[in-house]
Amino acid sequence: MKICPVITSLLSIVLLAPALSDAAKPQVRTHGVYSDFNTESSIASRSVVASCESNEAATGGGCNCFGLNTNFDNTNIGYQISCAPTGDGKSFIGFCAAVPGSYDTKLKGPGITVYVHCLVRGTAVKSATETDLTETTDLVETPADQVNESGLSLKALQMKRVLERQAQILSEKMMQQNNGEMSQ
């Protein structure tokens, strides 16, 4: 009978299909880079870039105007000035400024956290539900001062320089405005 091998093949496919489909699911990992405050400027955050690894491609991202350990007793509250993809398909960049109504020259500049969501290509990644969270997670957060910028693309570095210049200009304008108000 020729039906028996056909039925056996179909049963094998039905039983193996769920296991094979789980392995083929796209996996997304989120990389976050944060700075809790800026000591160089009380007005602006640092310009921060979060990047995907070499086997990953950026699918989106976002920014928050605080770091993981920002202490608002000694750090100005920030609002988002810029948060965008760098155009290289790997990175997201962000920059925040102090809220004018609550700005205090004695406090540190606002914190910032930049996230980039990365599609993992060519490797299977266990999700946090499949394994113990202490073993692996889908979110990797790194302090900005521990990021090696030599791996950033030319576009990402150019955008970072532009945001740093914008921060400098904003700082100068706010300082002039503050000095003008104090002299009156």
N, C-alpha and C positions, 0 to 999 in steps of 0.2 A: 504494500500500500504506500502510495506517495503522500497521502494526507498527513500521516504521522510526523515526518520531518518538517512539514510546513507548520503544523500546529506547534511543534516543539520550538521552532524558530520564532514564531509569533509570541509564545509565552515567554521566551527568553528576552525578547525586546520589551515586552510589557513590564517584566520584573526588573530589568536593568535601566529602563528609561529614567525613572526618578533619580537614581544615583548619578547617571551621566548628566542630566540636566542641571543638578546642583553644582557640579564641577564647572559647567560652562557659564554660570551666572556671572555677570560683570561685578567686580568688586570695587568699592570706592573707599579710599582712605583720605582722611582730612589731616592736613598739616597746619599747625598754628604757630605763629611766631609772635612773641609779645615783648613789650617793654612796659614796666610798671610806672615809670616816670621819666622825665627828661631833666637832667641837672644842668644842661647847657642853656636851656631857655625855659622861662616860667610860662611862656605864651604858647609854645608849640610842642607837640610830641615829636619823637624821633620818626623818621620815615622808615617804615618796616616792610620787608618783602618776605612772603611765604612762597616756597617753591615745591613743586612735585619732584620726585626722584626720577632717575633716568628711565625707568621702565613704566612711568606713569604719564598721563596727559591731564591737564587741567580741564575741569568741567564746570567750574564756578568758584565762587569765593565770597568773602565778606569781611567787614571790619567792625570792631567795637572800640570805643574810646576809653578803654581802661585795660590794664594788664591783669594777670591772674592774682597778683598780690598788691594791687594799687591801694594805697591808704589815702583816702580823701581828706584826712586831717592835715596832711602835709603836701598834698598834690592837687593842683587845679583840676576842676571838672572839665572834660573836653567835649567837643562836638566834631563831627566828621567833616573834613574839608575835601578829602579825596579818598576813594576806594575803587580800584579798577584793575582789570587784567592788564598785564604788561604788554601783551601782544605777541609774546613768544610761545604761547600755548603751554607754558609751564608754571607761571607765577602770577601772584596777585600782590598789589602794593597799596599801602594806605598811609594816611597822615591826618592828625587831629589838631585842633587848636583850642585854647582855653575859652570857655564861655565868657563873653565880655561882662555880663552882669554880675558874675561871681568871681571874676579874675582877681587874684591877689599876687602882687609882685614878690611877696615873701615865700610863696609856695613853689614847688617844683612844677615843671610842665606836665601836661596830661600824659597818661599812659595810653597804650594802644595794643590791640591784638588783631592780627591779620590772619585769616584762614583761607586756605585753598583746598578745594575738593578735587581729588585726583582719581582718575580711572586707572586701575592697575592693569597693565597689559602683559599677557603671557605668563602670569603666575597665579596660582591659587592662593587666596588669602582667607584665613579663617575669620569669620565675623566674631564679634564679641559674644554672641549668643552660643556659639559652638565651642567655646573654650573658656577657661578661667580668665577673668579680666586682668589678673596680675601677670598672666603669661603674655598676652598680646592684646592690643586694643586697636581700633580703627582711627583713633585720634592721637596724633603726635604733636605735643606742644613744646616749643623750644624758646628759651630766652633770646632776645635779639642779639645780645652781645656774644652769644655762643654760635651764631650762624656764620659759616664761612662764605663770604660773598664772592670768592673767586669762582664759584660754580654758577653764578648768575649769568644770564645771557646779556649781550650788549644792550638790547632793548630795555631789559629790567634795570640795568645799571644807569642808563640814560634817564629813565623815568625817576629813579631814586634821586639822581642829581637835581632834576627839575623840581621835585617836591622839597628837597632840602633847600633849594634857592627860594622857593615860595615861602617856606617856613621862616627863612632869614628876613625876607621882605616884610612878612606879616609881623614878625617880632619887632622890627625897626619901626613900623607904622604904629603899633600899639604902644611902644615905649615913647615915641614922640607925642602921641595923644595923651598918655599918662603924664608926661612932663609938662605939657601944655595946661592940663587941668590942675596940676599941683602949683603952677606959678600964678594962677589966677586967684 
